[in-house]
Amino acid sequence: MSEETKALTATDNWRSRALMIGGVLGALVGVAAAYLYIQRAQEEQKLEISAGEGVKIGVLVLGLLRSIATL
């Protein structure tokens, strides 16, 4: 295997690993958020998210992604 091929393989391996780790972490955070939402809904019977709360959550997620991108 040539040096160029080894370098490309190492780069692809790193990218694949980063995508897999990010996907797994994202899935775990999503499951945890859904669990907390379900627990809260069971306590209060009627649970609604207003448009304002949805916008707040969206802005928070975008801020988190921006912070991660600057690492």
QUIZIJO-V520472 format. One record per helix or strand. SS is the DSSP state (H for helix, E for strand). FROM is the first residue (numbers start at 1). LEN is the number of residues. If there is no record, write none. Layout:
SS & FROM & LEN
SS & FROM & LEN
This chain:
H & 3 & 42
H & 51 & 19
